[in-house]
C-alpha cells in the first residue's frame, strides 16, 4: 500500500512539474501589451492622446522567425513615437545584432524611433587617448535601419506643441557649466583622439540648451535604461552640482519586472545597487509600472527577455514578456 501511495505521489509530482515547465515555456514566449495613461497637468490640447510605445530588454530573444510575432504585434499598434530603452543584446561583446536588427526591419512606423543603451549593450562609442573616437558598428547599423541613438535631446512637434525626449544622465549636467569644464579640460588634453571625444560632448551639451529655452507647456520625457529609485532622486535633488529637471515622465527598463515572480510574494529580487541588500526583497511598488515620487512620474517596463543576473534562472516566471503603450492625457 505504501509503495502504491509513493508511486502515485511521484506521478503527481512529475505531472505538476511537466505542467509548470510547459506553462513557463508558453508564458515566456507570449507578448503582453501593457497600456497606461499618463496624466500631465497643463497638457496642450494637441498632445492629448499622444502615444509612446516602449520596447526594452530584448536580450537577443526571438519571437517568431525574424521577430515576426513581435513586429506584427508592434505594427498593429497606433503610436507616435517608439522608444527602445536598452539591453537589446545579451552582452556588450556580442556580435550577433540580428535579433534586434530583424525587429527593426519588421517595424513599419519608424518616423520617430529612439534608442538608449543598457548595460548589456556595447558602449555607443569607442575612444581613448590612443584609440580613434568612433561609433560602435552596432549603433551605425541600427541608425541605418531607422532608429536614432538618443544622446542629448530629440524634439517631436505636434502643431504648436513640443515633446522633448532627453537622455537622462546628460540632462543632469547644467549646459553652461558643463561646457566650461570641457573647455578647461581641452586646454590640458594632449591626445587628438580624446579631443575628438571632448568636442562631441561639447556638441551634445550645446544641443541640450534647447531645454533651457523650452516653453512651460512643452512636455519633457527622459529615457534611461535604469530606474531612478527614490533614494537616488533624493541625492540628486540635494546635490547642488546636479540639475534634476522637472520631467513630466521618466521611462526605464532593466528590472524585467523582477524576472522571477512568486505567488503572494511578487519579485524577490531586482538588480538595484541603490537598495539595501542590493535589490533582494525590493519594495514591490517600485518594480514595474507607474509610480510618482517628489513630483516625478516614472514608468518602468518589465520588458521582453531575461538575463542570468541570478545563476541558472535565465527565464521569466509568472511574468510574461511585455511591450508598453503610454498615452498622454490632460490632468
C-alpha positions in Angstrom: 0.0 0.0 0.0 2.8 2.4 0.9 4.6 1.6 -2.4 1.4 2.4 -4.3 0.9 5.6 -2.5 4.5 6.6 -3.1 4.2 5.8 -6.8 1.0 8.0 -7.0 2.8 10.8 -5.3 5.8 10.5 -7.8 3.4 10.6 -10.7 1.5 13.6 -9.3 4.8 15.4 -8.8 6.0 14.6 -12.3 2.7 15.8 -13.8 2.9 19.0 -11.7 6.5 19.7 -12.9 5.5 19.0 -16.5 2.6 21.4 -16.3 4.7 24.2 -14.6 7.6 23.8 -17.2 5.1 23.7 -20.1 3.3 26.8 -18.8 6.6 28.7 -18.2 7.8 28.0 -21.8 4.5 29.2 -23.2 4.4 32.2 -20.8 8.0 33.2 -21.8 7.0 33.3 -25.5 3.8 35.3 -25.5 3.7 39.1 -25.7 1.5 41.3 -23.5 0.6 44.9 -24.4 0.6 46.8 -21.2 -1.3 50.1 -21.5 -1.0 53.1 -19.2 -2.5 56.6 -19.3 -0.1 59.3 -18.1 -1.8 62.4 -16.7 0.0 65.6 -17.2 -1.1 68.9 -15.8 -1.4 71.7 -18.4 -1.0 69.3 -21.3 -1.5 71.2 -24.6 -4.6 70.0 -26.5 -2.5 69.0 -29.5 -0.8 66.4 -27.3 -4.0 64.9 -25.9 -3.7 61.2 -26.7 -0.1 61.3 -27.8 1.2 57.7 -27.6 4.6 56.3 -26.9 5.4 52.7 -27.4 8.2 51.3 -25.2 10.2 48.2 -26.1 13.0 47.2 -23.8 15.3 44.3 -22.6 15.0 42.1 -25.6 18.3 40.3 -24.7 18.5 38.8 -28.2 15.3 36.8 -27.6 13.3 35.8 -30.7 9.6 36.0 -31.0 8.9 34.0 -34.2 11.1 33.8 -37.2 12.9 37.1 -37.8 10.8 38.5 -34.9 7.7 38.2 -36.9 5.3 37.8 -34.0 6.8 40.8 -32.2 6.9 43.0 -35.2 3.4 42.1 -36.1 2.3 43.0 -32.6 4.0 46.4 -32.9 2.7 47.1 -36.3 -0.9 46.5 -35.1 -0.5 49.5 -32.6 -1.0 53.1 -33.4 1.7 55.2 -31.8 3.5 58.5 -32.3 7.0 57.5 -31.0 8.7 54.2 -30.4 11.5 54.1 -27.8 13.9 51.3 -27.1 15.3 51.6 -23.6 18.3 49.3 -23.7 19.5 45.7 -23.4 18.6 44.7 -26.9 21.7 42.5 -26.9 22.9 39.8 -24.5 26.3 41.2 -23.7 28.3 44.2 -24.7 30.8 41.9 -26.5 28.3 40.1 -28.7 28.5 40.4 -32.5 25.0 38.9 -33.1 23.0 42.0 -33.8 20.4 40.1 -35.9 17.7 39.7 -33.2 17.4 43.5 -32.8 18.1 44.3 -36.4 15.5 41.9 -37.7 13.0 43.5 -35.3 13.8 47.0 -36.6 13.5 45.8 -40.2 10.0 44.4 -39.5 8.6 47.6 -37.9 6.8 49.9 -40.3 6.3 53.0 -38.2 9.8 54.4 -37.5 9.0 58.1 -38.1 10.3 58.8 -34.5 12.3 55.8 -33.2 14.8 56.3 -30.4 17.3 54.2 -28.5 19.3 54.5 -25.3 21.8 51.7 -24.5 21.7 49.4 -21.5 24.3 47.5 -19.5 24.3 44.5 -21.9 24.6 46.7 -25.0 28.0 48.0 -26.2 29.0 51.5 -25.4 27.9 53.7 -28.3 31.4 55.0 -28.9 34.9 53.6 -28.8 37.5 56.1 -27.7 40.7 56.6 -25.7 43.9 58.6 -25.7 45.4 56.1 -28.2 42.2 54.9 -29.9 40.3 56.9 -32.6 36.9 58.2 -31.5 34.3 56.4 -33.5 30.8 55.0 -33.2 30.3 51.3 -32.5 29.2 49.3 -35.5 26.1 48.2 -33.7 24.9 51.9 -33.5 25.8 52.5 -37.1 23.8 49.6 -38.3 20.8 50.5 -36.0 20.7 54.0 -37.3 21.0 52.8 -41.0 17.8 50.9 -40.3 15.9 54.0 -39.0 16.5 54.1 -35.2 18.2 57.1 -33.7 20.6 57.0 -30.8 19.4 59.5 -28.2 22.4 61.2 -26.8 21.1 64.6 -25.9 17.6 65.8 -26.9 15.1 64.9 -29.6 12.0 67.0 -30.2 8.7 65.9 -31.7 6.5 68.8 -32.9 2.7 68.4 -32.9 1.2 71.6 -34.2 2.5 74.3 -32.0 3.2 71.8 -29.1 6.5 70.0 -28.4 7.5 66.8 -26.7 11.2 66.7 -25.8 12.9 63.3 -25.2 16.2 63.6 -23.5 18.9 61.2 -22.3 18.7 61.2 -18.5 22.4 61.3 -17.4 23.3 64.1 -19.8 20.3 66.0 -18.7 21.7 66.2 -15.1 24.5 68.5 -16.4 23.9 72.2 -16.5 25.0 73.0 -20.1 26.8 76.2 -19.4 28.8 74.7 -16.5 29.5 71.5 -18.5 30.8 73.5 -21.5 33.1 75.5 -19.3 34.5 72.3 -17.8 35.1 70.8 -21.3 36.9 73.9 -22.4 39.2 73.7 -19.4 39.9 70.0 -20.0 40.6 70.6 -23.7 43.3 73.1 -22.8 45.3 70.5 -21.0 44.4 67.4 -23.0 47.2 66.4 -25.5 45.6 63.4 -27.2 43.9 64.2 -30.5 41.6 61.2 -30.1 40.4 62.4 -26.7 40.0 65.9 -28.1 37.5 64.4 -30.6 35.6 62.9 -27.7 35.5 66.3 -25.9 34.3 68.1 -29.0 31.5 65.6 -29.3 30.5 66.1 -25.7 30.5 69.8 -26.3 28.2 69.4 -29.3 25.8 67.4 -27.1 25.7 70.0 -24.3 25.1 72.7 -26.8 22.1 70.7 -28.2 20.8 70.4 -24.6 20.4 74.2 -24.3 17.1 73.9 -26.2 15.6 72.7 -22.9 16.6 75.9 -21.2 14.5 77.8 -23.8 11.5 75.4 -23.8 8.0 76.6 -23.0 6.4 75.6 -19.8 3.8 73.8 -21.9 6.4 71.6 -23.6 6.4 68.0 -22.4 9.8 66.7 -21.1 10.4 63.0 -21.1 13.7 61.3 -20.0 14.8 57.9 -21.4 17.2 55.8 -19.5 17.8 52.1 -19.1 18.0 52.1 -15.3 15.1 53.1 -13.0 15.8 56.1 -10.7 15.0 54.9 -7.2 13.7 57.2 -4.5 17.0 57.3 -2.7 18.8 58.5 -5.8 16.1 61.1 -6.5 16.8 62.5 -3.0 20.5 62.5 -3.7 20.1 64.3 -7.0 17.7 66.9 -5.6 20.0 67.6 -2.7 23.1 67.8 -4.9 23.9 71.4 -6.0 26.1 70.0 -8.8 23.2 68.1 -10.4 20.4 69.5 -12.4 17.4 67.2 -11.9 14.9 68.7 -14.4 11.2 68.9 -13.9 10.4 65.8 -16.0 6.8 65.1 -16.9 7.7 61.4 -17.3 10.8 59.2 -16.9 11.0 55.9 -18.8 13.2 52.9 -17.9 13.6 49.1 -18.0 16.3 46.9 -16.6 14.4 45.2 -13.8 12.5 42.7 -16.1 9.6 43.1 -13.6 11.7 41.1 -11.2 12.0 38.3 -13.8 11.1 35.6 -11.3 7.8 36.4 -9.6 6.3 34.2 -6.8 2.6 33.9 -5.9 1.6 36.2 -3.0 5.2 37.5 -2.8 5.9 39.2 -6.1 9.6 39.7 -7.1 12.1 38.6 -4.6 15.0 40.3 -6.4 15.8 43.2 -8.8 19.4 44.2 -9.8 19.5 47.6 -7.9 22.6 48.7 -6.1 20.9 51.7 -4.6 18.6 49.4 -2.5 19.6 47.8 0.8 20.7 44.1 0.2 21.4 45.2 -3.5 17.9 44.6 -4.5 16.9 41.5 -2.5 13.3 41.8 -1.3 12.8 45.2 -3.0 9.7 47.4 -2.5 7.0 45.7 -4.7 5.5 49.0 -5.8 8.9 50.1 -7.4 9.5 47.1 -9.7 7.4 47.8 -12.7 4.6 50.1 -13.9 3.9 53.7 -13.0 4.8 55.5 -9.7 5.4 59.0 -8.6 7.9 60.4 -6.1 8.5 64.0 -5.2 6.6 65.2 -8.2 8.4 62.9 -10.7 6.4 60.3 -12.6 8.3 57.2 -13.6 7.3 54.3 -15.7 9.3 51.1 -15.7 8.7 48.3 -18.2 9.1 44.6 -17.4 10.5 44.2 -20.9 10.7 41.2 -23.1 13.7 39.0 -22.4 15.6 37.6 -19.4 19.2 37.5 -18.1 21.4 35.4 -15.9 21.7 38.0 -13.1 20.7 35.1 -10.9 22.6 31.9 -12.0 20.5 29.1 -13.6 17.5 31.4 -13.6 17.7 32.8 -17.1 14.0 32.7 -17.7 10.9 34.6 -16.6 8.4 33.0 -14.2 4.8 34.2 -13.8 6.0 37.4 -15.6 5.1 37.3 -19.3 7.1 39.5 -21.8 5.6 42.9 -22.4 5.7 46.0 -24.5 4.1 49.2 -23.2 1.8 51.8 -24.7 1.8 55.1 -22.8 -0.9 57.6 -23.6 -0.6 61.3 -22.5 -3.8 62.7 -21.0 -4.6 66.1 -19.5 -5.0 66.2 -15.8 
